[in-house]
Amino acid sequence: MKEQKTDIFDSTNVFVFIVRWWKHLFVVCFLAALAAAIFSSPRFITPKFESTVTMFPTTTASLSRAVLASGTPTGKQFLEYGEIEDAERLLQVLESANIRDRVVERFDLMAHYGIPEDAQFRRTRLIQEYRGNVNIRRTQYGAVEVSVRDADPVMAANIANELAALADTVQNEIRLGRAQLAYNVAKDQLAEMERQVRVIEDSLQTIMQKGVFDLEGQTMMFARQMAKDISSGNIEGIEALERSLGNVASYGGAYLYTSTYLWGISGQVIQIQRRYQEAKADLESFVPFKFVLDYAFEAEKKVYPVRWLILFVSTFAAGFMGVMILMVYENLLTKGIIKTKRKVHKPSA
């Protein structure tokens, strides 16, 4: 029985195959490496430098409550590092269009990226270029890392540091809007409570002018004096005491109600004053929402493009494709589909 031949290429003959076609493969790989070296040069691909800012988010506790009060309602201290939700909030702020537009205006990125004023979809091109150069992510340790790439290393460092600074600026603008509202409410409440206190004090002063200034003490004192005058037969003293007791009887209830109400509202005034002080402190203070661990600095070496990687991948891909094409070509020659004057060495059975 004849041994059946197979047209499947045996992997053990790969080395023999490469030796047989090494000149062609060498030319292909050489041309691919040469092309990769040329087209990855600064003439065709603009080198970019990268600068990075690393920061930790803070808690969202109020500065005034951290300073003026014993603690925050959530139990967090102002100087604590933030948690995952704080980092996610900081990420959202850094990726917002508000900050992006400020960076674009601050550094004139339209002109810096070379986008003409009459270009179609120029804003879309700007956003795509910006997103390609600015990378914001949360690290596994809960920090937020802002990396900026640019052809100018100074510009890359400046943009990264500006993004870190704007994170506080934008969040303080949002916070100040709420702080202004809280301050206005606390201020109005405090003014109203102080007005009520003045009215009550005036009423109490009027009652005290009637001779009622200590209801319990006066009643006991009048009772003892009345007993003495009665025992001594002091008619004038008894009449005077009766007039005084008449005033106490007439205004005693009003005095008791007014003094009690004044005592209660005074406690409310103290609470509103504390709230007013907190709102005023929040309004007048600039609160940091992050701790900067590492500021960006001017990079000395480019990070893009990685020319050795481009050369390696290009050469490997060209060599692989060359092997595949030559294998198909040799297989077609073996089957006689392609005829050539060159003698082809058929692989042994």
C-alpha positions in Angstrom: 0.0 0.0 0.0 1.4 3.3 -1.0 2.1 5.9 1.7 -0.4 8.7 1.4 1.3 12.1 0.9 0.0 15.1 2.8 0.1 18.7 1.7 0.0 20.0 5.2 3.2 21.9 6.1 5.2 20.1 8.8 6.2 22.3 11.6 9.5 20.5 11.9 10.5 21.9 8.5 10.1 25.5 9.6 13.8 25.9 10.2 14.6 24.4 6.9 12.0 26.6 5.2 13.5 29.8 6.8 17.0 28.8 5.8 15.8 28.2 2.2 14.1 31.6 2.0 16.3 33.6 4.5 17.4 36.1 1.9 13.8 37.1 1.1 12.8 37.2 4.7 15.9 39.2 5.6 15.0 41.8 2.9 11.4 42.0 4.1 12.3 42.4 7.8 15.0 44.9 7.0 12.7 47.0 4.9 10.0 46.8 7.6 12.5 47.9 10.3 13.8 50.7 8.1 10.3 51.9 7.4 9.3 51.7 11.0 12.5 53.7 12.0 11.7 56.4 9.4 8.0 56.8 10.0 8.4 56.7 13.9 10.9 59.5 13.7 10.0 63.1 15.0 9.5 64.1 11.3 6.4 61.9 11.1 5.3 61.4 14.8 5.6 64.3 17.2 7.3 63.1 20.4 5.3 63.7 23.6 6.4 64.2 27.2 4.3 63.1 30.2 3.9 64.8 33.6 1.8 63.4 36.5 0.1 64.8 39.6 -0.9 62.4 42.4 -3.4 63.5 45.0 -5.5 62.1 47.7 -9.1 63.4 48.2 -10.2 64.8 51.5 -13.4 64.1 53.4 -16.3 66.3 52.6 -16.6 67.5 56.2 -17.3 71.2 56.8 -14.2 73.2 57.8 -16.3 75.3 60.2 -17.7 72.3 62.0 -14.2 70.7 62.2 -12.9 73.9 63.9 -15.9 75.3 65.8 -17.5 72.0 66.7 -16.3 68.9 68.4 -16.8 66.7 65.4 -18.8 66.2 62.2 -22.2 64.5 62.0 -20.7 61.6 60.1 -17.8 61.1 62.5 -15.2 62.2 60.0 -12.4 64.6 60.8 -11.5 67.3 58.4 -7.8 66.2 58.1 -8.7 62.6 57.2 -8.1 61.1 53.8 -11.2 60.6 51.7 -12.8 57.3 50.9 -13.7 55.7 47.6 -16.8 57.9 47.1 -14.7 61.0 47.7 -12.2 59.9 45.1 -15.0 59.2 42.6 -16.4 62.7 43.3 -13.0 64.2 42.7 -12.6 62.2 39.4 -16.0 63.5 38.2 -15.0 67.1 38.9 -11.6 66.7 37.1 -13.3 65.2 34.1 -16.0 67.9 33.9 -16.4 70.2 31.0 -16.1 73.2 33.4 -12.5 72.4 34.2 -11.7 71.3 30.6 -13.0 74.7 29.2 -10.9 76.6 31.8 -7.8 74.7 30.9 -8.4 75.3 27.2 -8.9 79.0 27.7 -6.0 79.3 30.2 -3.4 77.7 27.8 -5.1 78.5 24.5 -5.1 74.9 23.5 -6.9 75.6 20.2 -3.8 77.3 18.9 -1.4 75.0 20.8 -2.9 71.9 19.2 -2.8 73.6 15.8 -6.6 73.6 15.2 -7.4 76.3 12.6 -10.1 78.8 13.5 -12.0 78.0 10.3 -11.7 74.2 10.8 -14.8 72.1 10.6 -15.9 70.5 13.9 -13.0 72.3 15.6 -14.5 71.9 19.1 -14.9 68.1 18.5 -11.3 67.9 17.4 -10.2 69.9 20.4 -12.1 67.6 22.8 -10.6 64.5 21.1 -7.1 65.9 21.3 -7.6 66.9 25.0 -8.9 63.5 26.0 -6.1 61.8 24.1 -3.5 63.8 26.1 -5.2 64.0 29.5 -5.7 60.8 31.5 -7.3 60.8 34.9 -7.7 57.6 36.9 -8.1 56.3 40.5 -5.2 54.2 41.7 -5.6 51.0 43.7 -4.6 52.9 46.9 -7.5 55.4 46.6 -5.4 58.3 45.2 -6.3 60.2 42.0 -3.6 60.4 39.3 -3.7 63.0 36.6 -1.3 62.4 33.7 -0.8 64.9 30.8 1.0 64.3 27.6 2.2 67.1 25.4 4.9 67.9 22.8 6.1 70.6 25.2 7.3 69.2 28.6 6.7 72.5 30.3 3.2 72.7 29.0 2.5 69.2 30.1 3.6 70.0 33.7 1.7 73.3 33.8 -1.6 71.7 32.6 -1.3 68.9 35.1 -0.7 71.3 38.0 -3.5 73.6 36.8 -5.9 70.7 36.8 -5.0 69.9 40.4 -5.5 73.6 41.3 -8.8 73.8 39.5 -10.2 70.8 41.4 -10.3 73.0 44.5 -11.4 76.1 42.7 -14.5 74.5 41.1 -15.5 72.6 44.2 -15.2 75.7 46.3 -17.4 77.7 43.9 -20.0 75.0 44.2 -19.6 75.0 48.0 -19.7 78.8 48.3 -23.1 78.9 46.5 -24.5 76.6 49.2 -22.6 78.4 51.9 -24.0 81.8 50.8 -27.5 80.4 51.0 -26.9 79.0 54.5 -25.3 82.2 55.6 -28.3 84.3 54.4 -30.7 82.0 56.2 -28.7 82.0 59.4 -28.3 85.8 59.3 -32.0 86.4 58.8 -32.9 84.0 61.6 -30.4 85.6 64.0 -31.7 89.1 63.2 -35.2 87.9 63.8 -34.4 86.2 67.1 -32.4 89.2 68.3 -35.4 91.4 67.5 -37.7 89.2 69.5 -35.2 89.2 72.4 -35.2 93.0 72.4 -39.0 93.1 72.4 -39.2 90.7 75.3 -36.5 92.6 77.2 -38.5 95.8 76.8 -41.6 94.1 78.0 -39.8 92.7 81.0 -38.3 96.1 81.7 -41.7 97.6 81.8 -43.0 95.0 84.2 -39.9 95.5 86.4 -40.7 99.2 86.5 -44.0 98.2 88.2 -42.0 96.8 91.0 -41.9 93.2 90.0 -38.4 91.9 89.5 -38.2 88.6 91.4 -41.6 87.0 91.9 -40.6 84.2 94.3 -38.2 86.2 96.3 -40.4 89.2 96.6 -43.4 87.1 97.6 -41.5 85.5 100.5 -40.0 88.9 101.5 -43.5 90.6 101.5 -45.0 87.7 103.6 -42.3 88.1 106.3 -42.6 91.8 106.3 -46.4 91.6 106.5 -46.2 89.4 109.5 -43.9 91.8 111.3 -46.1 94.9 110.5 -49.2 93.1 111.6 -47.6 92.0 114.9 -46.3 95.6 115.5 -49.5 97.3 114.3 -47.8 99.3 111.6 -50.8 100.4 109.5 -48.8 102.4 107.0 -46.4 99.5 106.4 -49.3 97.2 105.9 -50.9 99.5 103.3 -47.6 99.8 101.5 -47.1 96.1 101.4 -50.7 95.6 100.2 -50.0 98.0 97.3 -46.8 96.1 96.5 -48.6 92.7 96.7 -51.3 94.1 94.4 -48.6 94.9 91.8 -47.1 91.5 92.2 -50.5 89.9 91.8 -51.3 92.1 88.7 -48.0 91.7 86.9 -46.6 88.5 88.5 -48.0 86.2 85.8 -46.7 88.4 83.0 -43.3 88.6 84.7 -43.2 84.8 85.1 -44.2 84.1 81.4 -41.9 86.8 80.0 -38.8 85.8 82.0 -39.4 82.1 81.2 -39.8 82.9 77.5 -36.7 85.0 77.5 -34.7 82.2 79.0 -35.9 79.8 76.4 -35.3 82.0 73.4 -31.9 82.9 74.7 -30.8 79.3 74.3 -32.1 79.3 70.7 -30.2 82.5 70.0 -27.0 80.8 71.2 -27.6 77.9 68.8 -28.4 80.3 65.9 -25.3 82.3 66.6 -23.2 79.2 66.4 -24.8 78.3 63.1 -24.3 81.8 61.9 -20.6 81.6 62.8 -20.2 78.3 61.0 -21.9 79.6 57.8 -19.8 82.8 57.9 -16.6 80.7 58.3 -17.6 78.5 55.4 -18.4 81.5 53.3 -15.1 83.3 54.0 -12.8 80.3 53.8 -11.2 78.4 50.8 -11.4 74.7 51.6 -8.9 72.2 50.0 -10.6 69.1 48.7 -7.4 67.2 48.1 -3.9 66.6 49.5 -1.3 66.8 46.7 1.2 64.0 47.1 3.4 64.7 44.1 3.2 67.8 41.9 4.0 67.6 38.2 7.4 68.5 37.0 9.0 69.0 33.6 9.8 65.6 32.1 13.3 65.0 30.7 12.5 62.0 28.5 9.7 61.4 26.0 7.2 58.6 26.6 5.7 58.6 23.0 6.3 57.1 20.6 8.2 54.0 21.9 10.4 53.5 18.9 11.9 50.2 19.9 8.5 48.7 20.4 7.4 50.0 17.0 10.5 48.6 15.4 10.1 45.2 17.1 6.4 44.8 16.3 6.8 46.0 12.7 9.7 43.7 12.1 8.0 40.7 13.7 4.8 41.3 11.8 6.6 41.7 8.5 8.6 38.6 9.1 5.5 36.6 10.1 3.6 37.8 7.1 6.6 37.1 4.9 6.7 33.5 6.2 3.0 33.0 5.6 3.1 34.4 2.1 6.2 32.4 1.1 4.6 29.2 2.6 1.5 29.7 0.4 3.7 30.6 -2.6 5.8 27.4 -2.1 2.8 25.3 -1.7 1.3 26.6 -4.9 4.6 25.9 -6.7 4.6 22.3 -5.3 1.1 21.7 -6.6 2.0 23.1 -10.0 -0.5 25.9 -9.8 2.2 28.4 -10.3 4.9 27.6 -12.8 8.4 29.1 -12.7 11.8 28.3 -14.3 13.4 28.2 -10.9 13.8 24.8 -9.5 11.8 24.3 -6.4 13.0 22.0 -3.7 10.0 20.0 -2.7 9.8 19.0 1.0 10.6 15.4 1.6 7.7 13.1 2.2 
